[in-house]
Amino acid sequence: MTVGVEKLTYWLRRDHPKSRRRRVLAAGVAALLAWFVFGGRQGLFALAMSQREKASLNAQIADLTAQNARLEAEANALAADPGACEKVAREQLQLMRPGEIIYRFE
């Protein structure tokens, strides 16, 4: 067992003949690992940006769903009540009955 420890300590020493090559290889592996973890299209930063975009899109979906429900209720009210339909036509389209006069104030 002591022979294995001695070999390992010799292998890790700076005066080992291949220590420079091993350090360069270790630095390359560390840089490659860092790129895969933090960089690229599937790294941690890209994941965080995707999560932020997902939250934004979910908020937009909730807003549009609420707006859709409100517009659907308004459409049902207009279909069921002719008075409401006339009110919208008068306000938005500025329609009038015969003999009426529309005044505009700016």
DRENTOR-529023 format. One line per field, with one value per residue (C-alpha): x, y, z. Coordinates in nm, 4 decimals. Example, Ala and Ser with C-alpha at 12.3 -4.5 7.8 and 13.67 -1.06 7.14 Angstrom:
<nodes>
c1 = (1.2300|1.3670)
c2 = (-0.4500|-0.1060)
c3 = (0.7800|0.7140)
</nodes>
This chain:
<nodes>
c1 = (0.0000|0.2850|0.4248|0.1000|0.1098|0.4732|0.3926|0.1044|0.3085|0.5874|0.3330|0.1999|0.5425|0.6623|0.9896|0.8083|0.9104|0.5505|0.4178|0.3941|0.1967|-0.0386|-0.0970|-0.1751|-0.4100|-0.5829|-0.6227|-0.7685|-1.0131|-1.1134|-1.1665|-1.3725|-1.5821|-1.6367|-1.7502|-2.0030|-2.1375|-2.1499|-2.1334|-2.2970|-2.6621|-2.7383|-2.5249|-2.6407|-2.6693|-2.8801|-3.0968|-3.1500|-3.2432|-3.4859|-3.6497|-3.6892|-3.8397|-4.0728|-4.1987|-4.2547|-4.4468|-4.6579|-4.7489|-4.8440|-5.0579|-5.2378|-5.3020|-5.4302|-5.6518|-5.8081|-5.8528|-6.0079|-6.2557|-6.3485|-6.4003|-6.6036|-6.8297|-6.8696|-6.9539|-7.2146|-7.3663|-7.3843|-7.5454|-7.8075|-7.8953|-7.9913|-7.9687|-7.6024|-7.5372|-7.6978|-7.4943|-7.1657|-7.2687|-7.3503|-7.0304|-6.7661|-6.9056|-7.0828|-7.4046|-7.7233|-8.0953|-8.2707|-8.3208|-8.0472|-7.7458|-7.4031|-7.1931|-6.8171|-6.6090|-6.2341)
c2 = (0.0000|0.2394|0.1700|0.2988|0.6180|0.6748|0.6327|0.8769|1.1378|1.1009|1.1347|1.4595|1.6138|1.9091|1.7431|1.4571|1.4439|1.4737|1.7234|2.0126|1.8023|1.6912|2.0508|2.1628|1.8688|1.9407|2.3089|2.2125|1.9698|2.2335|2.4940|2.2518|2.1563|2.5236|2.5923|2.3087|2.4157|2.7939|2.8616|2.7369|2.7084|2.4721|2.6202|2.7650|3.1192|3.0028|2.8038|3.1093|3.3207|3.0519|3.0413|3.4218|3.4086|3.1277|3.3347|3.6336|3.4229|3.2684|3.6192|3.7169|3.4032|3.4884|3.8462|3.7284|3.4654|3.7310|3.9648|3.6826|3.6049|3.9742|4.0073|3.6869|3.8144|4.1455|3.9614|3.7484|4.0604|4.2307|3.9261|3.8943|4.2608|4.4817|4.7923|4.7216|4.6692|5.0057|5.1759|5.0438|5.1448|5.4975|5.5415|5.3772|5.4146|5.7463|5.6202|5.8140|5.7803|5.9892|6.3440|6.3300|6.5598|6.4559|6.7203|6.6773|6.8548|6.8626)
c3 = (0.0000|0.0707|-0.2754|-0.4342|-0.2280|-0.3214|-0.6901|-0.6624|-0.4828|-0.7404|-1.0212|-0.8709|-0.8001|-1.0045|-1.0955|-1.2692|-1.6377|-1.7641|-1.5072|-1.7581|-2.0043|-1.7274|-1.6111|-1.9660|-2.0124|-1.6802|-1.7714|-2.1092|-1.9517|-1.6943|-1.9665|-2.1743|-1.8723|-1.7849|-2.1428|-2.1344|-1.7941|-1.8357|-2.2085|-2.5212|-2.6026|-2.3159|-2.0374|-1.7102|-1.8474|-2.1411|-1.9011|-1.6802|-1.9829|-2.0996|-1.7570|-1.7611|-2.1094|-2.0021|-1.7069|-1.9358|-2.1868|-1.9098|-1.7902|-2.1457|-2.1767|-1.8513|-1.9718|-2.3078|-2.1454|-1.9215|-2.2184|-2.4212|-2.1420|-2.1127|-2.4882|-2.5006|-2.2212|-2.4070|-2.7310|-2.5512|-2.3960|-2.7361|-2.8948|-2.6198|-2.5608|-2.8579|-2.6380|-2.5632|-2.9338|-3.0123|-2.7380|-2.8820|-3.2356|-3.1197|-2.9147|-3.1296|-3.4814|-3.4150|-3.5685|-3.5108|-3.5602|-3.8222|-3.6982|-3.4328|-3.4334|-3.3030|-3.1306|-3.1005|-2.8386|-2.8670)
</nodes>
